[in-house]
């Protein structure tokens, strides 16, 4: 994808917007209520934190109270209140979610209930139900996001390969037949500038469009670190009839930013050097990332009871550029040796989904059944040039008195691999209404997958052909109209890349999980809470082969247990509140090198957050709001060996907004209000990511 492709897309779609404005009103009147019901999703709850249902957990519209698992929804209203531009901005408002190593700030990586993934699709991040996190995609932009559903526990019975802690499903904004247009203009401290547009309306009596676009330039609290991005997301809905609709969505994202590994710990101390100190080289320039996504779905209602859906998803992207990264801190505790790398990565990922579902009764027992197939093809090509420091050429830097601009070594060929994955899955799910108050959810998915890894430098190939069966079973008791109890068990899997010393492919990681909980939802569905306890064990984790320490074997085991509380809603007439508490005990239970009982990296035992917004109308009739909150993250181990610790921290947030005309709103957000110094995540003692300093953002929203 070239830069002029984005510009062409913007210009073309602006033309569509202008055309749509001319036709919007007449088309809306012609479309009628039936067509809008097909394309409008969730608007009745847009101004609330509490969502009463979601289709992510079962791929059917199911009330949250009937789901036998904890599901937390980050609503559009909360996204707007936080002025979130990245997924990272909303993580702290869901229990049990923690930041993980984010590849120097270049991709999204989080753990849920202690388990995180990698670039090959570990922890599932879905986009409208399609796996979207395979490859090195840049951090997701929130410009076109309607909501994010956090599905706790294993979801492999429906979505296939994934981590057992949880799955994120990002749900995008959909085209509407009623015209609506808005622009956000943002300016902030640390050289932050962003503009975004959201436009939707009718192009004809059968076709509606939506265009979301954003441009951003962002500095920060780190020296010599600045990012830029351009994002365009067009979407179209074509209503063929009252029962059939075709949806097409696309995303084009380009980002440039340096790879920033953060700071180093000196004898376990994280404050030995300023958190702003950059230990790379500005002369390396930026890592350039380009990513595009295309999604096409056909939805058809066969009759009142049965429906069918066919979906095609394609993603491709590239990552290209140089970086200087610390490799070690020397014995003087003042000098770091650094390596220099050049990366040239590319990926293609295609998925095809087909499903059919319906409702029927057998002997007084109600069934909501869903069955389908999924096919995936993924390629990941990685070429790296690399030069490591040596005594003769240390490529060194004094961390207390850095001198930049030294002669840079030329990296040499290091890695050249091509990975190909082909997988297929068949799933069956039945939601059973056993009685007036009892709901049973049963599901199973059978996956088969083949992967080949070609080492182009060595001229070798490793291959694995594996299969996995992922069942789940959950029971819900609707004790009262406002309280329900549930329990569930399930299994999941994730393929292990690579091979052992004999050249045999590793067995996939397998997990089993159990969960039980209590849910409350007020009679008006404005307030809700979930209390959950869980126990998850993952096996076949890669660990060092004791017979040949240069290789690994799939023999490790980790375990996570915990308790979570999430609550949100609209309280009284003026308050929107969301909060959570979590206790997560995630540890190694079997390993050949790590100590049994060692905590999993970056996972706090305790965490929580609280956010409250007071909203009212002024004397002139303008809407205003003010509020804030805090987030707490407990101490975490900083590396797999537990050699140092990231201290716990509390950060505060304040916000205010004023709708001073019916079409214009001004907002002010202050993050890290008391300028707390903290450390967001780490990978090792020489790759530690400091948290952001205090920042303020002023946003003007204009509707037209």
Buried (B, 14 or more C-beta within 10 A) or exposed (E): BEEEBBEEBBEEBBEBBEBBBEBBEEBBEBBEEEBBEBBBBBEEBBEBBBBBBBBBBBBBEBBBBBBBBBBBBBBBBBBBBBBBBEBBBBBBBBBBBBBBBBBBBBBBBBBBBBBBBBBBBBBBBBBBBBBBBBBBBBBBBBBBBBBBBBBBBBBBBBBBBBBBBBBBBBBBBBBBBBBEBBBBEBBBBBEBBBBBBBBBBBBBBBBBBBBBBBBBEBBBBBBBBBBBBBBBBBBBBBBEEEBBBBBBBBBBBBBBBBBBBBBBBBEEEBEBBBBBBBBBBBEBEBBBBBBBBBBBBBBBBEEEEBBBBBBBBBBBBBBBBBBBBBBBBEEEBBBBBBBBBBBBBBBBBBBBBBBBBBBEEEEEEBBBBBBBEBEBBBBBBBBBBBBBBEEEEBBBBEBEEBEBEEEBBEBEEBBBBBBBBBBBBEBBBBBBBBEEEEBBBBBBBBBEBBBBBBEBEEEEEBBBEBEBEBBBBBBBBBEEEBBBBBBBBBBBBBBBBBBBEEEEBBBBBBBBBBBBBBBBBBEEBBBBBBBBBBBBBBBBBBBBBEEEEEBBBBBBBBBBBBBBBBBBBBBEEEEBBBBBBBBBBBBBBBBEEBEEEBBBBBBBBBBBBBBBBBBEEEEEEBBBBBBBBBBBBBBBBBBBBBEBBBBBBEBBBBBBBBBBEEEBBBBBBBBBBEEBBBBBBBBBBBBBBBBBBBBBBBBBBBBE
